[in-house]
Amino acid sequence: MLQSTGPDWIEAAVRAAKAFKATTRAQRGAKHSVYVILLHNPARPDPWGLYVGQTSRDPDLRFDQHKDGYKASGAVRRFGVRLLPDLTWHLNPLRQWESLDLEEALAEAFRSAGISWVEGGH
């Protein structure tokens, strides 16, 4: 019996993320990042999901903070697998206001792309 190694919707997520462009990317004062974390909970009907966040820290550090419980999303702390930097490298770094806007817009785009479990994005 073959086991799935990941979500079947990952290509749709990549297409949704690549549709965005950051107007403040690499501008003076661009110190924020948006990031996406892969979630996995085998108890869910669709066990794979995404968490969308924004930070002024390095996304790798922020992921570690979530996993350690510091200002953590409960979903990431319990079900976070890894960062998905390929979804956001073309956006970062950016200004804070745009990171907040893109965090919300990315989460909505993932939902619209058919991803049933999307956390964050607020």
C-alpha atoms as one frame of an Amber mdcrd trajectory, in Angstrom:
protein
   0.000   0.000   0.000   1.407   3.387  -1.013   1.201   6.249   1.437   0.826
   9.863   0.367   3.932  11.890   1.140   2.198  15.239   0.991  -0.888  17.138
   0.001  -2.353  16.684  -3.455  -3.157  20.415  -3.601   0.424  21.676  -3.267
   0.658  22.764  -6.919  -2.522  24.823  -6.502  -0.947  26.478  -3.455   2.203
  27.291  -5.425   0.150  28.835  -8.250  -1.907  30.878  -5.779   1.187  32.201
  -3.992   3.070  33.007  -7.199   0.166  35.200  -8.337   1.136  37.772  -5.692
   3.714  40.504  -6.001   5.034  42.716  -3.193   5.283  46.356  -4.195   7.616
  47.150  -1.276   9.935  44.166  -1.781  13.520  45.053  -0.853  12.713  48.755
  -0.384  14.350  50.796   2.348  12.660  49.814   5.612  11.510  46.445   4.255
  12.146  44.253   7.309   9.100  41.995   7.418   8.338  38.648   5.852   5.300
  36.572   5.101   5.738  32.849   5.600   3.810  29.628   5.084   4.062  26.515
   7.241   2.918  23.050   6.216   0.578  21.475   8.789  -0.198  17.774   9.225
  -2.851  16.256  11.473  -3.683  12.629  10.603  -6.908  12.859  12.644  -8.449
  15.276  10.100 -10.326  14.058   7.000  -7.833  16.056   4.889  -4.739  15.800
   7.101  -2.705  18.503   5.335  -3.049  22.248   5.789  -1.258  25.573   5.726
  -0.547  28.284   8.262   0.102  31.796   6.934   1.930  34.334   9.077   3.990
  37.500   8.952   6.957  38.507  11.057   9.748  41.006  11.525  12.013  38.082
  12.456  13.645  35.530  10.220  10.897  33.044   9.226  13.074  30.093  10.324
  13.406  31.613  13.793   9.685  32.358  13.901   8.888  28.736  13.010  11.132
  27.573  15.863   9.357  29.987  18.219   5.973  28.543  17.231   7.243  25.013
  17.888   8.688  26.095  21.258   5.381  27.692  22.280   6.533  31.337  22.206
   3.651  33.501  20.925   2.646  30.355  19.127  -0.212  29.378  16.937  -1.619
  26.238  18.519  -1.966  24.656  15.092   1.710  25.253  14.271   2.912  24.186
  17.705   1.041  20.871  17.445   0.915  20.179  13.714   3.620  22.297  12.051
   5.886  20.207   9.812   8.117  22.748   8.079   8.321  26.088   6.365   7.450
  26.280   2.690   9.811  29.084   1.587   9.196  28.443  -2.118   5.748  29.992
  -1.666   7.024  33.336  -0.375  10.657  33.929  -1.429   9.519  36.237  -4.238
   7.731  38.518  -1.745  10.265  39.041   1.056  11.477  41.274   2.601   8.691
  43.834   2.516   7.253  46.701   4.526   5.093  45.900   7.561   1.828  47.231
   6.139   2.210  45.089   3.048   3.155  41.989   5.041  -0.112  42.332   6.960
  -2.108  42.750   3.747  -0.379  39.837   2.014  -0.747  37.544   5.028  -4.521
  37.908   4.823  -4.644  37.777   1.027  -2.497  34.633   0.817  -4.679  32.795
   3.320  -7.795  33.691   1.328  -6.132  32.680  -1.952  -5.240  29.283  -0.491
  -8.835  28.763   0.642 -10.075  29.786  -2.809  -7.624  27.309  -4.365  -9.415
  24.487  -2.545  -7.214  24.046   0.507  -9.700  23.177   3.229  -7.463  23.711
   6.257  -5.849  27.160   6.353  -4.831  28.771   9.648  -3.497  32.263  10.344
  -3.850  34.994   7.813  -5.118  37.634  10.241
